[in-house]
Amino acid sequence: MPLEAGLLEILACPACHAPLKEQEAKQQESKEQETELICTGEDCGLAYPVRDGIPVLLVDEARRPV
């Protein structure tokens, strides 16, 4: 479920305050695609999940870059 463009414009990474970009992420267990918000900061790159259309912008819930 894509996020509204206006919402995506005002959201920022809680760790480094860089803008976020939307990306589809494949779940390994269920083979479903879910949306993630990826930090565009050079040194950060955290991926925040979007659950039921709601961005979960908690650093503890973010996936670290590989």
Number of C-alpha atoms within 10 A of each C-alpha: 12 13 14 8 9 8 8 16 11 9 16 18 23 14 14 15 13 17 17 22 16 18 15 16 15 13 11 8 6 7 9 10 13 17 23 24 27 24 24 18 15 8 8 16 21 24 26 25 24 19 12 10 12 11 16 17 18 12 14 9 12 17 14 12 10 5
